[in-house]
Amino acid sequence: MPQPNSVALVVDNPKRDLRGVVLTAYQLARKGCRAHVVPMYAQGYDIPLLAPDFVLLNYIRQSNEELARSYRELGIRVAVMDTEGGILSRKGLREPNTWAASLRDSGLSALVDHYFFWGDAVRKAFLQNGGFRPEQLHLTGCPRYDLCAPPWNVALAYQRSGFVLVNTNFSAINPAFTRSSEAEKQIFRSLGWSDAYITQWFRELEDVFPRYLDEIEAMAGAMPQQPVIVRPHPFENLERYQRRFAGIANIEVDGSGDVLNMIHEAKCVVHLNCGTSVDALLQRKVPVSLEYLNTDLLLDHTPLPSRLSLRPRSRQELVETVQGLVESRTAFDHDEAFAEIEPWFHRADGAAAECVASTLAGLPAGTPRASFSHAIRGGRAAPSAGQALQGMASAAFGSRLVGTLRGRFAASRKGKDIQSEDVQSLLDLYARVSGGPRYRARPARNRLTGMALSTIEILPA
C-alpha cells in the first residue's frame, strides 16, 4: 500500500504555533515526505493547487467544515491536531465527552481520517463517544511543547530575565483578529455554543477583566523594584494593555515572540484560567492564579490551570506569594502538578513532533488531485463575489502577492503570514541541535502558473 509523500500542515497563529509545526515538518522531511507549511487563511486557495496526500488541520468544527469536505472531494486525506487540545472544560461543549459526541452527531467525524491527541484523556473520550475507530486515533503529545524539552529547548532565549510574567487570556472580549466582541460571539455560535452560555460567559469576562488589570497594577506597585512583564494572549489586542499600564515604571507590555521564551526567563507566571500555566509547569516554573477573581462559570470553562497553580485568596496574599517565588522561598510541589497534567499532555518529552511525523509517514496515502476550480472557490461551496475574486486573483497571480496586498488593508491578517526566512531559521536550528540533515524553505509555486503561494515548502538542502 503506497505511503504518503506530501503533507500540508496548517498554521493557526505563527507567533504561537510555527515552531511546533516546523519541527513536525522537519521530522516529516527526515522520513522522506514533502512538507508544506500553510497559513490558515491561505489554505483554501493553496491546498487544492498543492494536492498533498494529507492535510493536518488545526481543528475541525462547523466553521471549517466546507474546507474539510473540499479536501476530501479532491482525494486528500484529512488529519487533525487541535491547536488547543489540552486545556478543556468541566462542562459544556469543551468537556471532552460532549465535544466528541458533538463531532459525531454533526457528521464532522466522518470527514476526519485520523486524529492526533495531546493526551490520553481526550483520546479515550473520542474513542467512546466520537464515532471513530481505534486505528484513527493517535496519542502523540503536542509538538509545540517539544520546545520545553531537550534538545529543542535551546531555542528558548529572551532578552531579559528575573521578571514576573503576567499572561492574560481575554481574547474573547479584547480580540485582535475580529472587529468586535459581537463578531467574536458569532465565532462561538458557529462552534455550537448556546446564546445563553455565551452571554453569561462574556458578561463574567467583562466584569473580571478590569479587576484583573487593577490587581496587576497593585501587585507591581507593591514591588516597585521588581520588573513585571504583561504578555497578552496572541489573539488579544495589545493596545488596551499599553494604554492601561502606560507610565507605570516597572510594568512593560510585550506581546512579541513566543510565550515559551518569556517563561524560560521568568521568576514565575501570574494568570487567571490561562493555559500558559501548563507551559510554565513544563519548564519547572510556578504558575500563580488570581483565584479570588474567579467565578464558578469561568472555572468550569477552564478548570485545569487553577489546579496546577498556587492560588492566593487576596491581593495581599498574591503579593506575598509572588515575592516568595522571586526570592525562592515559596514551596511548590511540581510532581503533584505534573500528575495533574499527564492525562492531558502525555509525556511532554520532546518527541511529539517525531511521533506525529512517524504516524503520518506510515499511513496509507490518499489519491489527491489538483483543482483550479476548488482553489478559486477557496474551499467554499458557494463563495461570495469578493471571495471568488480573491480566489481568481490568488490562482492567477499567486496567493503570496494577494496576501501581501490584503495585509496592507487588514493588519490582523498580516499577523498570520509566514515568511520563508522564519521557517528557514527554524529548520537550521533543528538540524544543528539534532545533528540531522539540513533542509531549505521557499515559497511553494502554483503548478499551473508558477506564481508564488503563501505556503512554504521544505526541500532537501
Legacy VTK file of the C-alpha trace (Angstrom):
# vtk DataFile Version 3.0
C-alpha trace
ASCII
DATASET POLYDATA
POINTS 461 float
0.000 0.000 0.000
1.560 3.351 -1.008
2.677 5.682 1.766
2.113 9.468 1.722
4.856 11.551 0.143
3.430 15.011 0.873
1.752 16.591 3.892
0.311 20.102 4.291
0.381 21.431 7.853
-1.979 24.330 8.641
-0.679 27.046 10.997
-3.221 28.983 13.029
-1.119 31.662 14.764
2.571 31.758 13.754
3.641 33.520 16.939
2.404 30.583 18.990
2.354 27.617 16.618
5.058 27.994 13.978
7.921 26.363 15.860
5.994 23.194 16.643
4.610 22.937 13.116
8.032 23.449 11.519
9.550 20.851 13.868
6.876 18.409 12.684
7.626 19.370 9.077
11.339 18.832 9.720
10.666 15.340 11.077
8.437 14.586 8.082
11.220 15.668 5.723
13.626 13.329 7.525
11.212 10.488 6.743
11.169 11.316 3.047
7.899 13.283 2.943
7.461 16.627 1.233
6.153 19.035 3.869
4.217 22.248 3.255
3.656 24.863 5.981
0.347 26.588 5.176
-1.027 29.827 6.698
-4.574 29.208 7.904
-6.165 31.957 5.813
-4.450 30.722 2.631
-5.275 27.028 2.942
-8.426 27.064 0.810
-6.552 28.709 -2.074
-3.239 26.852 -1.810
-4.041 23.271 -0.827
-6.208 22.498 -3.912
-3.209 23.505 -6.046
-0.652 21.579 -3.976
-2.778 18.390 -3.798
-0.932 16.817 -0.834
-1.636 13.268 0.307
-2.579 14.560 3.773
-3.625 17.867 5.265
-3.124 18.277 9.019
-5.831 20.702 10.171
-5.533 22.804 13.313
-9.134 21.923 14.293
-12.363 20.502 12.894
-15.542 22.497 13.563
-18.547 23.719 11.650
-16.541 26.823 10.720
-14.114 24.815 8.571
-16.448 22.001 7.537
-16.587 23.169 3.909
-12.792 23.203 3.738
-12.563 19.647 5.053
-15.225 18.490 2.587
-13.402 20.132 -0.317
-10.178 18.345 0.600
-11.951 15.016 0.782
-13.542 15.694 -2.632
-10.018 16.040 -4.045
-8.863 12.719 -2.573
-6.778 14.434 0.115
-6.837 12.632 3.443
-7.712 14.793 6.448
-5.971 14.580 9.810
-6.464 16.868 12.820
-4.132 18.074 15.568
-6.043 20.634 17.617
-4.240 23.891 18.294
-5.938 23.931 21.696
-6.374 20.327 22.739
-5.367 20.068 26.381
-6.944 22.934 28.320
-10.590 21.907 28.304
-13.795 22.485 30.246
-15.538 20.647 33.032
-18.953 21.331 31.480
-20.404 22.385 28.139
-19.162 21.809 24.612
-15.478 21.804 25.564
-15.932 18.930 28.019
-14.169 16.035 26.223
-17.073 13.580 26.027
-19.521 16.284 24.913
-17.008 17.598 22.375
-16.502 14.123 20.913
-20.234 13.425 20.738
-20.921 16.766 19.049
-18.449 15.928 16.289
-20.129 12.559 15.801
-23.672 13.956 15.793
-22.810 16.834 13.433
-21.206 14.487 10.913
-17.801 16.140 11.269
-16.196 12.908 12.495
-16.918 11.363 9.100
-14.677 13.996 7.445
-11.618 13.038 9.526
-9.365 10.144 8.575
-7.020 10.460 11.564
-6.956 12.445 14.791
-3.887 13.259 16.942
-4.215 13.926 20.665
-2.250 15.877 23.249
-3.238 13.446 25.997
-4.945 10.120 26.589
-7.943 11.537 28.470
-9.272 13.195 25.319
-8.347 10.235 23.087
-10.417 7.936 25.311
-13.374 10.333 25.158
-13.192 10.370 21.358
-12.920 6.589 21.234
-16.023 6.174 23.407
-18.170 8.994 22.034
-16.739 10.345 18.771
-17.708 7.671 16.265
-14.076 6.880 15.402
-12.330 3.538 15.056
-9.333 2.922 17.358
-6.863 2.939 14.449
-7.925 6.504 13.588
-6.949 7.923 16.994
-3.292 8.562 17.815
-1.764 9.604 21.150
1.298 11.694 20.324
1.513 14.738 22.586
1.646 18.275 21.241
4.656 19.283 19.093
4.525 22.841 20.425
5.607 21.542 23.817
8.631 19.761 22.385
10.314 23.158 22.752
10.149 22.727 26.539
12.377 19.625 26.484
15.941 18.851 25.356
17.380 19.181 22.826
14.864 21.638 21.387
14.721 23.946 24.418
17.966 25.599 23.302
15.604 27.748 21.210
14.130 29.345 24.327
16.005 32.624 24.700
14.672 36.025 25.749
16.469 39.342 26.081
15.671 39.780 29.786
15.480 37.631 32.895
14.371 37.850 36.521
10.946 39.354 35.830
7.453 38.371 36.930
5.451 37.356 33.871
1.740 38.149 33.732
-0.142 36.297 30.999
-3.601 37.459 30.001
-6.423 35.431 28.497
-9.194 37.799 27.411
-9.214 37.440 23.623
-12.985 36.870 23.611
-13.649 40.434 24.811
-10.405 42.083 23.650
-9.895 40.484 20.224
-7.030 41.194 17.843
-8.325 39.355 14.783
-12.024 40.236 14.825
-13.553 43.702 14.818
-15.668 43.425 17.967
-16.870 41.239 20.801
-20.049 40.660 18.811
-18.004 39.223 15.939
-16.192 37.073 18.487
-19.529 35.835 19.858
-20.523 34.784 16.368
-17.423 32.583 16.185
-18.524 30.793 19.354
-22.057 30.416 17.973
-20.592 28.798 14.865
-18.846 26.302 17.147
-22.176 25.299 18.676
-22.246 27.283 21.949
-25.674 28.432 23.108
-26.544 32.125 23.218
-27.319 31.885 26.923
-23.901 30.408 27.736
-22.055 32.884 25.518
-23.908 35.848 27.020
-23.158 34.790 30.591
-19.537 33.905 29.831
-18.875 37.227 28.118
-20.622 39.108 30.955
-18.385 37.495 33.553
-15.249 38.067 31.472
-16.157 41.734 31.068
-16.691 42.016 34.813
-13.415 40.384 35.817
-11.198 41.989 33.145
-10.848 45.489 34.719
-10.451 43.936 38.161
-7.661 41.719 36.804
-5.861 44.781 35.473
-6.297 46.539 38.828
-4.720 43.585 40.642
-1.711 43.543 38.323
-1.142 47.261 38.835
-1.466 46.867 42.591
0.948 43.911 42.621
3.514 45.887 40.648
3.026 48.897 42.928
3.715 46.758 45.993
7.033 45.604 44.459
8.350 48.784 42.765
11.836 47.366 42.204
10.582 44.137 40.640
10.178 44.163 36.824
6.795 42.893 35.620
6.102 41.959 32.001
2.486 41.736 30.841
2.041 39.476 27.839
-1.366 39.488 26.122
-2.742 36.305 24.573
-1.663 36.033 20.897
-5.275 36.651 19.835
-5.637 39.780 22.011
-5.389 43.476 21.167
-2.107 44.766 22.621
-3.078 48.438 22.680
-5.551 48.166 25.552
-2.791 46.957 27.861
-0.326 49.548 26.615
-2.795 52.322 27.413
-3.723 50.844 30.795
-0.155 50.442 32.057
1.454 53.466 30.399
3.569 55.376 32.882
3.953 52.539 35.402
7.709 52.289 35.694
8.111 48.589 36.453
5.446 47.254 34.040
6.287 46.504 30.422
3.783 45.190 27.884
5.355 42.790 25.369
3.409 40.536 23.021
6.316 39.677 20.739
7.753 36.259 20.043
6.709 33.018 21.691
5.497 32.860 25.278
7.713 29.831 25.959
10.796 32.029 25.655
9.454 34.506 28.199
8.511 31.771 30.632
12.020 30.330 30.327
13.477 33.522 31.823
10.659 34.436 34.234
10.636 34.078 38.014
7.007 32.936 37.976
3.844 33.212 35.861
0.749 35.076 37.089
-2.532 34.307 35.302
-6.259 33.609 35.562
-7.567 30.464 33.831
-4.734 30.602 31.296
-3.248 27.611 29.508
0.239 29.035 29.912
0.085 27.590 33.425
0.952 24.319 31.684
3.716 25.996 29.682
5.157 27.238 32.970
4.922 23.864 34.649
6.670 22.123 31.750
9.609 24.463 32.304
9.509 23.928 36.071
8.307 27.467 36.705
5.493 28.133 39.175
2.093 29.362 37.940
0.108 31.662 40.242
-3.656 32.026 39.697
-5.622 35.082 40.845
-8.181 32.677 42.205
-10.017 35.259 44.276
-11.237 36.812 41.000
-12.579 33.544 39.613
-16.224 32.582 39.161
-17.822 29.166 39.022
-18.571 29.517 35.311
-15.083 30.727 34.380
-13.535 27.967 36.463
-15.731 25.282 34.916
-14.923 26.621 31.453
-11.179 26.117 32.057
-10.543 24.140 35.267
-7.050 22.719 34.769
-4.960 25.938 35.119
-6.254 26.574 38.644
-5.499 23.024 39.757
-1.888 23.417 38.609
-1.268 26.743 40.319
-0.675 28.389 43.639
-3.961 30.126 44.456
-3.692 33.262 46.603
-7.007 34.355 48.125
-6.419 38.110 48.325
-4.300 40.912 46.919
-2.015 40.798 49.941
-1.561 37.051 49.600
-0.823 37.494 45.884
1.976 39.926 46.642
3.378 37.676 49.386
3.247 34.624 47.091
4.969 36.339 44.184
7.625 37.904 46.410
8.304 34.480 47.896
8.755 32.961 44.437
11.045 35.795 43.325
13.186 35.161 46.399
12.971 31.337 46.013
11.369 30.784 49.428
7.834 29.713 48.419
7.349 25.946 48.149
5.619 24.263 45.192
5.084 20.561 44.517
5.964 20.098 40.847
5.477 16.325 40.985
1.889 16.698 42.167
1.197 19.237 39.429
2.755 17.003 36.752
0.422 14.182 37.831
-2.494 16.536 37.091
-1.410 17.261 33.521
-0.196 13.866 32.306
-3.671 12.665 31.169
-3.991 15.862 29.137
-0.428 16.417 27.862
1.057 12.932 27.510
4.790 12.779 28.234
5.941 16.226 27.062
9.337 14.627 26.401
10.366 16.427 23.199
9.234 13.556 20.959
5.705 14.607 19.943
6.666 16.035 16.529
8.612 12.907 15.669
5.655 10.774 16.770
3.205 12.747 14.610
5.574 12.565 11.643
6.183 8.825 12.043
2.460 8.152 12.215
1.640 10.259 9.151
4.516 8.797 7.150
3.281 5.278 7.882
-0.369 5.783 6.930
-1.889 4.832 3.572
-1.687 7.653 1.036
-4.710 9.316 -0.469
-5.442 9.761 -4.188
-5.066 13.532 -4.416
-5.711 15.652 -7.460
-5.174 19.351 -8.009
-8.190 21.530 -8.825
-8.116 25.049 -10.216
-11.858 25.466 -9.566
-11.545 24.432 -5.909
-8.703 26.932 -5.497
-10.816 29.741 -6.945
-13.631 28.916 -4.521
-11.154 28.901 -1.627
-12.545 25.624 -0.340
-16.079 27.035 -0.109
-19.169 25.512 -1.636
-20.675 28.903 -2.564
-18.157 31.752 -2.160
-19.267 35.363 -2.199
-18.320 37.547 -5.149
-15.434 39.039 -3.156
-14.178 35.622 -2.078
-14.337 34.326 -5.657
-12.453 37.406 -6.849
-9.746 36.797 -4.283
-9.609 33.152 -5.365
-9.192 34.087 -9.018
-6.505 36.626 -8.166
-4.672 34.110 -5.958
-4.796 31.466 -8.689
-3.620 33.891 -11.381
-1.034 35.967 -9.519
-0.201 33.746 -6.557
-1.653 33.826 -3.050
1.597 35.301 -1.694
1.187 38.523 -3.674
-2.550 38.701 -2.981
-1.991 38.029 0.706
0.663 40.738 0.915
-1.639 43.268 -0.712
-4.542 42.315 1.520
-2.313 42.608 4.579
-1.861 46.308 3.838
-5.572 46.835 4.435
-6.156 44.193 7.124
-3.318 44.283 9.647
-4.784 41.394 11.640
-4.392 39.111 8.613
-0.766 40.151 8.196
-0.029 38.747 11.643
-0.801 35.269 10.315
1.542 35.436 7.317
4.513 33.058 7.241
7.866 34.062 5.771
10.302 31.567 4.269
13.240 33.090 6.183
11.480 32.395 9.507
10.883 28.771 8.517
14.481 28.517 7.291
15.934 29.736 10.582
13.927 27.090 12.440
14.988 24.340 10.046
18.632 25.343 10.531
18.213 25.308 14.303
16.589 21.868 14.322
19.281 20.445 12.058
22.006 21.888 14.264
20.698 20.672 17.635
19.688 17.217 16.364
22.726 16.634 14.158
20.297 15.802 11.369
20.236 16.768 7.683
19.638 20.334 6.531
16.628 21.437 4.513
15.675 24.643 2.776
12.459 26.616 2.805
10.965 28.512 -0.107
7.516 29.706 -1.205
5.615 26.920 -2.924
4.535 27.508 -6.533
1.251 27.237 -8.375
1.693 24.180 -10.598
-0.213 25.862 -13.446
1.164 29.429 -13.403
4.425 29.149 -11.467
3.395 32.073 -9.221
4.453 32.068 -5.553
1.982 30.810 -2.931
1.647 31.819 0.709
2.563 28.243 1.603
6.206 27.449 2.401
7.565 24.152 1.086
10.501 22.305 2.604
13.079 20.734 0.307
16.434 18.949 0.677
19.258 21.474 1.142
LINES 1 462
461 0 1 2 3 4 5 6 7 8 9 10 11 12 13 14 15 16 17 18 19 20 21 22 23 24 25 26 27 28 29 30 31 32 33 34 35 36 37 38 39 40 41 42 43 44 45 46 47 48 49 50 51 52 53 54 55 56 57 58 59 60 61 62 63 64 65 66 67 68 69 70 71 72 73 74 75 76 77 78 79 80 81 82 83 84 85 86 87 88 89 90 91 92 93 94 95 96 97 98 99 100 101 102 103 104 105 106 107 108 109 110 111 112 113 114 115 116 117 118 119 120 121 122 123 124 125 126 127 128 129 130 131 132 133 134 135 136 137 138 139 140 141 142 143 144 145 146 147 148 149 150 151 152 153 154 155 156 157 158 159 160 161 162 163 164 165 166 167 168 169 170 171 172 173 174 175 176 177 178 179 180 181 182 183 184 185 186 187 188 189 190 191 192 193 194 195 196 197 198 199 200 201 202 203 204 205 206 207 208 209 210 211 212 213 214 215 216 217 218 219 220 221 222 223 224 225 226 227 228 229 230 231 232 233 234 235 236 237 238 239 240 241 242 243 244 245 246 247 248 249 250 251 252 253 254 255 256 257 258 259 260 261 262 263 264 265 266 267 268 269 270 271 272 273 274 275 276 277 278 279 280 281 282 283 284 285 286 287 288 289 290 291 292 293 294 295 296 297 298 299 300 301 302 303 304 305 306 307 308 309 310 311 312 313 314 315 316 317 318 319 320 321 322 323 324 325 326 327 328 329 330 331 332 333 334 335 336 337 338 339 340 341 342 343 344 345 346 347 348 349 350 351 352 353 354 355 356 357 358 359 360 361 362 363 364 365 366 367 368 369 370 371 372 373 374 375 376 377 378 379 380 381 382 383 384 385 386 387 388 389 390 391 392 393 394 395 396 397 398 399 400 401 402 403 404 405 406 407 408 409 410 411 412 413 414 415 416 417 418 419 420 421 422 423 424 425 426 427 428 429 430 431 432 433 434 435 436 437 438 439 440 441 442 443 444 445 446 447 448 449 450 451 452 453 454 455 456 457 458 459 460
